Amino acid sequence: MSLIILDRDGVINQDSATMIKSPADWIPIEGSLEAIARLNQAGYRVVVITNQPGISQGVFDVETLTKIHSKMRRMLAQVGGKIEAVLYCPHSPDDNCSCWQPLDGALAELENRLRIDLSKIPVVGSTLTNVQSAIAVGARPIIVRTGNTEHVVTEALPTGVEIYDDLASVAAWLLDVQF
């Protein structure tokens, strides 16, 4: 079975300049849920790793985050897909924790939990920080253009990072290549 790691905001759901603070704010990007379902049907395990600084900043609490993720899982189940796990960093960038992307703490934790090597595992994000954390563990960074920071990301990306329009395009490519 293959594994794919996804960032949440800007990859699965529409990003927001002011944060996704409630289940009502969580709106899937067209085709993203179906892309996850197709990946699942092809044998991919899907894990989400996401920075959620709103918790440490007091914008929302863990219970609200759980409700947001429950909505995501419910909507995904309706199209035949599932997410195996959601790991999140509740800190803000100023907290200097190792799980905050671009650092590799969250990916290293996943590596430890699953007892696997993340080398060459696709990590799909919409920001440079997603790319940096993937590179730090030897994973395969992939960028989608559906986040709010696409214009910044494409200018600063390291050479060789693959760029796709959206998660559906990534899934189509992965399922066609079958690496």
ABEGO torsion letter per residue (X at the ends): XBBBBBBABGAABBBBAAEBABAAABBBBBGAAAAAAAAAAAGBBBBBBBBBAAAAAGABBAAAAAAAAAAAAAAAAAAGBBBABBBBBABBAAAGBAABOABAAAAAAAAAAAGBBABGBBBBBABAAAAAAAAAAGBBBBBBAABAAAAAAAAABBBGBBBBABAAAAAAAAAAAGX
